[in-house]
Amino acid sequence: MAKILVIDDEYQILDILERFLVKMGFQVITALGGEEGIKAIDSQDVDLIILDMKMPKVTGIDVLKELRKKEKRMPVLILSGSLGIVREVELLKELGYTQEDIVTKPIDLFNLLERVRSKLPPDII
């Protein structure tokens, strides 16, 4: 069973995604905000991260940079209400992420599920 870490600063989003993904057969860990997310990355072995971009204090970009610094190599799906900020898009590209890694809000849960499954090896789904 795949273990997914969901990092978002909105409790409601965490709750909705956790309940949905657990129903779909995944083990889910949630982290409220970027700081808690980095702690979870350090203390948990996960197969996939679902990460919100816009968070106060420690942003999604900060978390991605921390992943790179720690040489953690796991797939990431990026949640974004809008990626209209040119600098943010450039930073994602510099970090090796593409449009395929981005899920826009409001979240279509079944589209998210397809994206999750596409990022994970078939033997752990």
N, C-alpha and C positions, 0 to 999 in steps of 0.2 A: 504494500500500500504506500503510495507516494505521500510524502510529508510536505505541506505547503505552508510557507510563512507569509502572512498578509500584514503589510505595514501601511497604516493610514492614520490620519489624525482625527477622523470622524468615527465615533463609536458606532453609529448606525450602519455605516458601510462595513466596518469590521464584523458586526453582528450578522448582517445580511449575507456577506460572502462566506463567513464561517458556516452558518446554517446550510446554505446551498451546497458548498463544497463537501461538507460532511455527508449530506444526503446523497451526493454523487459518488461517495466511497473514498474520499480522501481524508487523511489526517491533517488537521489544521491547527496552526499556532497563530495567534494574533499579537500584534504589537501596536500600541497606541502612540504613534509618532515616531520620528526618525531615531531619536535617542534610544528608545525602547527597542526599536528594530535592530539597531546595531548590536545592542546587548544580546538580543535573541540570536542574531547571526553568529555571534561569538560563542554562545552556549549550546546551540542546537545544530544538529545535522539536518539540513532540509534539501529537498530535491528541486524546489522552485520557490521563487519569491514573487509575490504580487505587491507592487510598490506604488504608492501615490507620489506624484511629483510635488504637489503644492502642500507643504507642511511648514508650520512655523518652526523657528530655531534650526532644526536639522532637516533640510529638504531632501527630496528624493535624489537630487543630483549629489548631495553630500553623502548619502547612503551608497550610491553607485561608486563614488570615488573611494569610499572606505572599503567596499568589496574589492575593488581593483588593488588598493594598497595592501590588503591582506591576502591577495592572490586567491580569493574565493571564486571558484568557477562553477556557478550554477545558473540555470536560466532565470531570467527576470522578465516579468510582464509589467509594463509601466502603465499606471492609471493616470489619466489626465483629463481635466475638464476642457482644457484647450492648450494646444502647444503653439500658440500664436506668437510667443516671444521668440524672436529669431535667435537670440543668444542661447536659450534653453535647447532649441533644436540642434544648434551647432554643438553644444556640449554633449548631447546624447550621441550625435554622430562621432565625435571625438572619442567617446567611451565605447564605441563599437555597436551602438544600438540603431535599429532601423524602424521603419513604419510597422513592420511585422511584430515588433516588440511592444507596440502601444495599443492600449484599449481605451477608448474614449468614454467619458461620463456624459450622460447617464449610462450606466452599464447594462448591456444586454447580457443577462446571465448565461444564456445558451451559447452566445458568441464567445463569451469568456471561457466557458467550458471547452469549446472547440480549440481555443488558443492554448489553454492549459494542456490539453491532451497532445497538441502538436509539439509542445516544448519538452514533454517527458518521454523517456524511453518506454516502449510498449510493455516491457516486462514488469514495470512498477505501477502501471495504471490500474 
